[in-house]
Amino acid sequence: MTAWLKHKIDAPEDFFYQQALYKQSQLTKPQGSLGVLEDIATRLAAMQKTESPSIERVWVSIFAADHGIAEEGVSAFPQIVTTEMVKNFVNEGAAVNVLSRFVCAQFEVVDVGLLKAVELDGIVVERVGHGTANFAKQAAMTETQLNAALLVGKRAVKRAIEQNTQLFIAGEMGIANTSSATAIAMALTGLTAEQLTGAGTGLAAHAILHKSQVIQKALNLHQQELKTPLKILQYLGGFEIAALVGAYIYAAQKGLPILIDGFISSVAALLAVNINSQIQSWLFYAHQSQEKGHRLVLEHLQARALLDLNMRLGEGSGAVIAVPLLQMACKLHNEMATFEQAKITTH
């Protein structure tokens, strides 16, 4: 059932990349003087197979689910906050709603597995369970649930493609999901709980220590099972993290550029890269969050974040904030004059 995850991902088109590099060399500026903005534009030209890259149609999917590990007291907020925030998303009151409106993105929130279903219009209901199991005691999910959650992400990308989306963003909501992401990152990188465990929703130092101890014990419990990326996801993950992984891989398979948010999204990207390494060339990393382990995860991805704003909100917010950077990179590439057009002598 997961064979689709390994399906071929084509590389962005080198012809258009070289063409875009040449155009950048002809624009009225010293070569390389626009830095990362030049890299964004040339990469997008290759991804979109065009001389004039554009990011006008943006899609944001927020995957929401609850986590059994919350029973261990690893979050500063109670689990009910996951449901309350989902209602806030539907009512367009969250940070990511404000930001999505600003960039004119199409927005959806997907219930992948809240503890209890929410009866509200505006929620995409794709439930694969009533929250995950407590991974400090047993596997977070069954193999069937894992497969189902991965497909939730795939279907979100299909909805985005139907709307001719040019950029896909996925966010997450789930109290205690930094614990899940930290455990996954430990299993994938070999880094320690002390190196990776952060404040999450705002834990004090003693609570961070407790959180890291809970995570370490869970890894010890499941050590013999954590042999593949999918087993790591099954035993330590969340439904919403699995949805992120499925979405990222399918978007890349369909040639849709992806903008990654913060710590949890980057851990999902690390999983995706470990499952299908060809995905890497389709990913942009929006920002380096304040969450302790994020910098280390980005290093393992050999990724450079576009922004560093000391954010740690999650829910896709940091990614949406970076959208105007991509749009401005495209505008500069498409609309600046060349030296020839401006009749500027270069010799």
N, C-alpha and C positions, 0 to 999 in steps of 0.2 A: 504493500500500500504506500510505502514511502519512496518507491523507485523514482517517482517524478522529481524528487529533490536532486537527483544526480543527473538529470537531463542536461544536455549541452547548453552552455551559455556562450553565445557569440561575443567576441570582443568588439568594442566600439570600432567603427570603420576608419582604418588608418588613412585612407585617401583623403577623407574630409579633415582628419586631424592635421595632416601635413599641409593641406590647403589653408586651414585656419592659422597654423603657425606662420606660413608665408604672409598671410594678410596682416597678422600682428606685427610682422617685421616692417610692413609698409605704412603703418599708421603713424600719425604725427606725434611721435613720442620717442624717447630713447628706448631701444629694445630692452624688454624686461622691466621697465619702469612702473608698470601697473601690477607687478608681482603676481600674487595668487589670483587676481582677477583675470589675468591673461590665461592662466592654467584652467580656470573654470570655463572660460569661453571656448577654448580649444577642445577641451574634453567634451563639452556639451555639443559642439559641432560634430564631433566624431560619433557621439551617442545618437544624435538626432539625424545623422547623415544629411547635413545641410550646410550651406555656406552662411546661413543666418540663424544661429541658434536662438531659441526663445523660451522663456519660462513665464507664460501668462496663465496657464491652466494648471492649478495646483490642487492636489487632493490630500486630505488629512483624515486618516482613520485612527480612532482611539480605541484600543482593545482593553476591556476591563474585566477583571476576575479577582476572586478572593483566594487567600493563601492559608492553608492549615497551619503553617509555621507561626502564624500570628498568636497561636495559643501559648507560645513560649515567651511571650512578652518582649518581642524584638522590635516593636514599633512604639513610637510616642503617641500614636493615635489608635483608637479602637477600630475594629473591622467595619463597623457600620459606616465609617467615613467613605469607604469605597462606593457603597450604594448612594450615599448623599452626594458625592462628587459626580457620579453618573447622572443624577438628576440635575445637577448644576450644569453639566455639559449640555444636556437636552434643553435646558432653559437659557443656554448661551451666556452663562455668567462666569465661566472660568477664564483664566488667563489665555489658554489656547483658543477659546472662542473669540476673544477680543482680537488676538493676533491673526487668526484665520480670516476674520472679517476684513482686517486691514489689508491683507494681501489678496482678498477676493477668492480665497480657497473654498472648495467644496468640502464640507465637514460631515463626518458621521461618527457616532459612538456605537461600539459593538459589545454586547454582553456575551463574553466567551465563557463565563462561569462565575457569576456572582453567587453568594450564599443563597440568596432568594431572588427570583425573577422580579423585575421592576415593571409594573403595569403602566407604561407611559408611551404615548405616541412619540416617534422620533428615535427610538432605540432599535438598532438592528439586532435581533435576537438570534444568536448562534451558540447557544449554551451546550457545553460538553460535560458539564457537571456542576455540582453545588460547591464550587471552590475546590482547590486541591486538598489532598490529604496532608497531614503534618509530616514533612520530610525528615524531621528529627526522629520519627518513629517508624516510617515506612516510605515506600516510593510515593512521590508526590502525585503521580497519576498512573493509570494503566496504559498499556501500549495502544489500546483502542482509543482512549481519550487523547493521547499524544497525536495519533494520526488525525483525529477529528479536529484538534486545535490547529494543527499545521494547515489543514484545508480551509479553516476559517480565514486565515491570512491570505491564502490563494484566492478565495472568492472576493475578498475586499479589493484585491488588485484587479480582478476581472471587472468589478463595478467601476473602478477608476478608469480602466482602459475604455470601457463603453462610453465614457464622457470625454474621450480624447485627451486625457490628462498628460501633461508634459513633465510632471515631477510628483513623485509619491513620497509622502511622509506618513510614518506610523508612530503613534504615541501609545502610552500605557497608563493604566490606573489600577492599583491593587495594593492595599495596605500590606506591608511586610514584603513587598516584592524586591526591595534592595537586598534582603537576606537571601532570597532565591538567586538573584543575579550574582551576589558575592560568592555563593557556594558554587555556581556554575563557573565563574571566572577562576576560582581556585582549582577546580577540577581540570579546566582547559589549559591553565598556564603553569601550574605548580607553585604559584605564589601562596603565601600564608594568609590565614585569617587576619592576623595582625596587620599585614600590609594592605589588605583590601577592604576591611570592614570600616564603614563610615557611619555618619550620623543619621543617614536616611531622612526620616521626617523631623529630625531635630533632637536626637538622643543626647543625653549628658554622657560624660566620660565613663562613668561606672556602668551605664546601660549599654554603651558601645562594647565594653569588655564582655558583658553578659552575652550580647548578640554574637560576638566573635566566638565565644566558647560554645554556644549552641550550634553555630554553623560548623565548627571544627568537629564536634561530636557526631553531627549528622554525616559529615564526609567519612569519618572513621567507620560509621555504621555501614555505609554503602560502598566502601572502597572497592570491593571485589566486583561490583556491578558497573563501575564507572569507566568502561573500556572504550566506548564510542561516543561521539557527540550526541547521538539520539538517545542513548542510554543515560547520559548525563542530564539531558533535558527531561527525560521521563522521571528520573529519580529526584532531581533537585529543582526542576523548573516550575513555571506557572503557566496556566492556560494562555494568558495574554502574551507571555514571552514566546511560547510555541507559535502563536499566531504571528508575532513579529517575524520569526524565523521563516515561516512559510511565505509570508508576504514578501520579504526581501528576496528570497530565492526566485519566486515566480515573477516578480517585477523585473529582475535581471534577465530571466529567461525570455521575457517579452520585450526586452530592450527599453525599459522604462527607467530613467534616472531616479535614484533614491537618495534622499537626504536623511541622515541618521541623527537622532536627538542625542540624549545624554548617556549616563552610565548604563541604565538597564537596556536601552536600545543598542548601545555599543556592544554589550555582552551578547545580545541576540545576534548582532552582526558577526561577532567572533564565532558564535556557533555556526552561523550560516556559512562563513568562510571555511570552517573546519569540515562542513558537510560537502560544500561545492566551492572549491577555491576560485573558480572562474568568476564568481560574483564580484570580486574585489574591485574590478575596474568600473563597476556601475555605481559605486558608493561615494557620496560626499559626506563628510563629517562636520556637522554644524558648529558644535562648540565643545569645549572642555569644561565639564561641570565641576562644581565644588566638591562633589562626592569623592571621598578619599581615593577609591580605586580606579577612577575613570582614566586618569593619566596613564596608569600602568596598563590598562586594557587597550588604550589607544596605541601605546608603544608596541604591544604584541600584534596589533593590527598594522603596524608601520604606517599609522594614519596621522595626518596633521589636521587638527580642528581649525575651522575658519575663524572662530571667535572664542574669547575667554572672558565671560562676564560675571564669573562667580555665581552662576545660576545653579540650582539643584532642585528645580520644581518637577521636572519630568513632564508627563502628559503631552509630549511633542512640542512644548513651548519653545525650547531653544532652537529646534529645527525651523519652526515657522519664522522666528526672528531672523534667521539667516537667509530667508527667501529673497529679500530685496538685494542682498549682495549678488546672488546669482542673476537676478534680473538686471542689475546695473552692469555686471560683467558682459551680459549679452548686448545691452544697449551700446556700451563702449565699443565692442567688437563690430557691431553692425553700422553704427552711425558716425564714428570718428572719420575724419577725412584722411586720405592717404597723403604722403608727401607730394605725389604727383598732382592730386586734385587741388591741394592747397598751394601748389607752385612754390614749395619750399625746397631750397637747394640742400642736398645732403653731402656734396663733395666740394 
